[in-house]
Amino acid sequence: MWRITGSAATRWSTSGWRSTARAAKCSSGEGYGADLIAGVARRVIALDYDEAAVAHVRARYPRVEALHGNLAELPLAGASVDVVVNFQVIEHLWDQAQFVGECARVLRPSGLLMVSTPNRITFSPGRDTPVNPFHTRELNADELTELLVDAGFASVSMSGVFHGPRLAEMDARHGGSIIDAQIARAVADAPWPADLLADVAAVTTADFDIAEAGEAADMRGINASLDLVAIAVRP
C-alpha cells in the first residue's frame, strides 16, 4: 500500500513537468517510480544503495539510468539535475540533514526537491519513537519544513495525502485504520486475514486525495494527513 501512496504522490507532483527536466530518483527501490518519472522527464537517474535493486532497474526499465550509491554522498556532480525526488525514504535515514544538504548540492539553481514521508502526528501519534521499527525519525509538517529551510531551500510548499471515500470505508472495516492493521501484523509477524489482503490489493492511486496546506477545499488540515509531500526550491 505504501507503494501506491508513493505512486499517487509521483503522479500528482510530476504533472506539468517540462520534458527537458533532468531528474534524480533517490532510493529508487524496484524502479517503478523512476520509470513513471521517465514518462515526463528527458533523463532520469535512479539511485539506490542495494546493488541487486540497481541491477533489477537496469534490466527492467531501459528508460532509466541506474546508479549504485549512498544517499549521504550522492554520486552526482554539483548543480547537475533539475529535480530530486525522494518519496517514502527520508524517514529511514539516520542523517536526514546530510541527505537534504546533498540534494541542495546536486540541484541547479531554481531546481526542485520533492519529498514525501509519513506524517508523524498521524502515523505514530503520542510517541517519541516511530511505530514502524524501520523508521529512524518521522516528521510533522513544521519539522519537515524546518529541515528543508535549514539546508538552504526556499519557497517550501507542503501538501497532505489523505484517504479518499473508498479508503475511509476500508479504515472502518479494519478497526479505524487499514494502515495500523498492516503495521500490527507486521510487527507481530502474524498472518494477514483474507479480508485485509483483499482490501490492500484493491487500493489504487485514485483512492488518495492530495491537498496543499491552506487550500480552501481541504477542511481536514495538514496535521490530519497520512503523508506529507513537500516541494522545495533551491535558490
C-alpha positions as CSV (number, residue, x, y, z in Angstrom):
1,M,0.0,0.0,0.0
2,W,2.9,2.4,0.6
3,R,4.0,1.7,-3.0
4,I,0.5,3.0,-4.1
5,T,0.9,6.1,-1.9
6,G,4.3,6.8,-3.5
7,S,2.8,6.4,-6.9
8,A,0.0,8.8,-6.1
9,A,2.5,11.4,-4.9
10,T,4.6,10.8,-8.0
11,R,1.8,11.3,-10.5
12,W,0.5,14.4,-8.6
13,S,3.8,16.1,-8.2
14,T,5.1,15.5,-11.7
15,S,2.1,16.7,-13.6
16,G,3.1,19.7,-15.6
17,W,6.8,19.0,-15.7
18,R,8.9,20.2,-18.6
19,S,10.0,17.3,-20.8
20,T,13.6,18.8,-20.7
21,A,14.0,18.2,-17.0
22,R,16.8,16.0,-15.7
23,A,15.7,14.2,-12.6
24,A,17.3,12.0,-9.9
25,K,15.2,9.5,-8.0
26,C,17.0,8.8,-4.7
27,S,16.5,5.3,-3.3
28,S,14.7,4.0,-6.3
29,G,14.0,0.5,-5.0
30,E,12.2,-1.6,-7.6
31,G,12.3,1.3,-10.0
32,Y,8.6,1.7,-10.8
33,G,8.6,5.3,-9.6
34,A,11.7,6.3,-11.6
35,D,10.0,4.8,-14.7
36,L,6.9,6.9,-14.1
37,I,9.1,10.0,-13.9
38,A,10.8,8.9,-17.2
39,G,7.5,9.5,-18.9
40,V,7.7,13.2,-18.3
41,A,11.5,13.9,-17.9
42,R,14.3,13.9,-20.5
43,R,16.7,12.0,-18.3
44,V,16.1,10.0,-15.1
45,I,18.8,8.7,-12.8
46,A,17.7,6.1,-10.3
47,L,20.0,5.8,-7.3
48,D,20.0,3.0,-4.8
49,Y,22.4,1.6,-2.2
50,D,21.3,-2.0,-2.9
51,E,23.3,-3.5,-5.8
52,A,20.6,-6.1,-6.6
53,A,18.0,-3.3,-6.9
54,V,20.3,-1.4,-9.2
55,A,20.7,-4.4,-11.4
56,H,17.0,-5.0,-11.5
57,V,16.3,-1.4,-12.6
58,R,18.8,-1.7,-15.3
59,A,17.3,-4.8,-16.6
60,R,13.6,-3.9,-16.4
61,Y,13.5,-0.1,-17.1
62,P,15.5,0.8,-20.2
63,R,14.4,4.5,-19.9
64,V,16.1,4.9,-16.6
65,E,19.8,5.2,-15.8
66,A,20.5,3.2,-12.7
67,L,23.4,4.1,-10.3
68,H,24.7,2.5,-7.2
69,G,25.4,5.0,-4.4
70,N,24.9,6.2,-0.9
71,L,22.3,9.0,-0.1
72,A,24.8,10.5,2.3
73,E,27.2,11.2,-0.6
74,L,25.2,11.3,-3.9
75,P,27.3,10.2,-6.9
76,L,26.3,13.2,-8.9
77,A,28.1,16.4,-9.9
78,G,27.1,19.7,-8.3
79,A,24.3,21.6,-10.0
80,S,23.7,18.7,-12.4
81,V,20.0,17.9,-12.1
82,D,16.8,19.9,-12.2
83,V,14.7,17.8,-9.9
84,V,15.5,15.4,-7.0
85,V,12.6,13.0,-6.0
86,N,12.7,11.2,-2.7
87,F,9.4,9.6,-1.7
88,Q,8.8,7.5,1.4
89,V,12.5,7.2,2.2
90,I,13.7,10.1,4.4
91,E,12.1,8.6,7.5
92,H,14.5,5.6,7.1
93,L,17.7,7.8,7.1
94,W,19.9,8.3,10.2
95,D,21.3,11.6,8.9
96,Q,18.4,13.4,7.2
97,A,20.2,16.8,7.2
98,Q,23.2,15.4,5.4
99,F,21.0,13.9,2.7
100,V,19.0,17.1,2.2
101,G,22.2,19.1,2.0
102,E,23.4,16.7,-0.7
103,C,20.2,17.3,-2.6
104,A,20.8,21.1,-2.5
105,R,24.4,20.5,-3.8
106,V,23.4,18.5,-6.9
107,L,20.4,20.7,-7.8
108,R,20.8,23.5,-10.3
109,P,19.6,27.0,-9.2
110,S,15.8,27.0,-9.1
111,G,15.8,23.2,-9.1
112,L,13.2,21.3,-7.1
113,L,13.4,18.9,-4.3
114,M,10.3,16.7,-3.8
115,V,10.0,14.7,-0.6
116,S,7.1,12.6,0.7
117,T,7.1,11.0,4.2
118,P,4.7,9.7,6.7
119,N,3.2,12.4,8.9
120,R,4.4,11.8,12.4
121,I,1.3,13.2,14.0
122,T,-1.0,10.6,12.4
123,F,1.5,7.7,11.8
124,S,3.0,7.5,15.3
125,P,0.6,9.6,17.5
126,G,1.7,10.4,21.0
127,R,5.0,8.5,20.7
128,D,8.7,9.6,20.9
129,T,9.8,6.8,18.6
130,P,8.1,5.6,15.4
131,V,5.6,2.8,15.4
132,N,7.4,1.4,12.3
133,P,10.6,-0.3,13.6
134,F,12.3,0.5,10.2
135,H,11.8,4.3,10.6
136,T,14.6,6.3,12.3
137,R,12.8,9.6,12.6
138,E,9.4,10.7,11.5
139,L,8.5,14.3,10.9
140,N,5.4,16.6,11.0
141,A,4.8,19.4,8.5
142,D,6.7,22.0,10.6
143,E,9.7,19.7,11.2
144,L,10.0,18.8,7.5
145,T,9.8,22.5,6.5
146,E,12.5,23.4,9.1
147,L,14.7,20.6,7.8
148,L,14.5,21.9,4.2
149,V,14.9,25.6,5.1
150,D,17.9,24.8,7.3
151,A,19.6,23.2,4.2
152,G,19.1,26.4,2.3
153,F,15.9,25.7,0.4
154,A,13.4,28.4,-0.2
155,S,9.7,28.6,-1.1
156,V,8.7,25.3,0.6
157,S,5.1,24.2,-0.3
158,M,3.6,21.5,1.9
159,S,0.7,19.2,0.9
160,G,-1.0,16.3,2.6
161,V,-2.1,12.9,1.4
162,F,-5.5,11.8,2.7
163,H,-7.6,8.8,2.3
164,G,-10.5,9.2,-0.2
165,P,-14.0,7.9,0.4
166,R,-13.3,4.2,-0.5
167,L,-10.2,4.1,1.7
168,A,-12.3,5.6,4.5
169,E,-14.6,2.7,4.2
170,M,-11.7,0.3,4.4
171,D,-10.4,2.1,7.5
172,A,-13.8,1.5,9.2
173,R,-13.7,-2.2,8.3
174,H,-10.3,-2.7,9.9
175,G,-10.7,-1.1,13.3
176,G,-10.3,2.5,12.2
177,S,-7.1,2.3,10.2
178,I,-6.1,-0.1,7.4
179,I,-2.5,1.2,7.9
180,D,-2.5,0.3,11.6
181,A,-3.9,-3.1,10.8
182,Q,-1.0,-3.8,8.4
183,I,1.6,-2.5,10.9
184,A,0.2,-4.5,13.8
185,R,0.5,-7.8,11.8
186,A,4.0,-6.9,10.5
187,V,5.3,-6.1,14.0
188,A,3.8,-9.3,15.4
189,D,4.9,-11.4,12.4
190,A,1.3,-12.5,12.2
191,P,-0.5,-13.7,9.1
192,W,-2.9,-11.3,7.4
193,P,-6.6,-12.2,7.3
194,A,-8.1,-12.6,3.9
195,D,-10.3,-9.5,4.0
196,L,-7.2,-7.3,4.8
197,L,-5.2,-8.9,2.0
198,A,-8.1,-8.3,-0.4
199,D,-8.6,-4.7,0.6
200,V,-4.9,-3.8,0.4
201,A,-4.6,-5.4,-3.0
202,A,-7.6,-3.4,-4.3
203,V,-6.1,0.0,-3.4
204,T,-5.2,2.3,-6.4
205,T,-3.8,5.8,-6.7
206,A,-7.3,7.1,-7.2
207,D,-8.2,6.2,-3.6
208,F,-6.0,9.1,-2.3
209,D,-6.7,12.8,-2.1
210,I,-3.8,15.3,-2.1
211,A,-4.4,18.8,-0.9
212,E,-1.9,21.7,-0.3
213,A,-1.8,23.1,3.2
214,G,-4.3,26.0,3.5
215,E,-6.4,25.1,0.4
216,A,-10.0,26.0,0.9
217,A,-11.0,22.6,-0.3
218,D,-9.0,20.9,2.4
219,M,-11.1,21.2,5.6
220,R,-9.1,18.5,7.4
221,G,-5.8,20.4,7.9
222,I,-2.3,19.3,7.1
223,N,-1.8,17.7,10.6
224,A,-4.6,15.3,9.8
225,S,-2.9,14.0,6.6
226,L,-1.5,10.5,6.4
227,D,1.6,11.5,4.5
228,L,3.3,14.8,3.7
229,V,4.5,15.9,0.3
230,A,7.0,18.8,0.3
231,I,8.3,20.7,-2.8
232,A,11.2,23.0,-2.1
233,V,13.1,25.3,-4.4
234,R,16.9,25.7,-4.4
235,P,17.8,29.4,-4.6
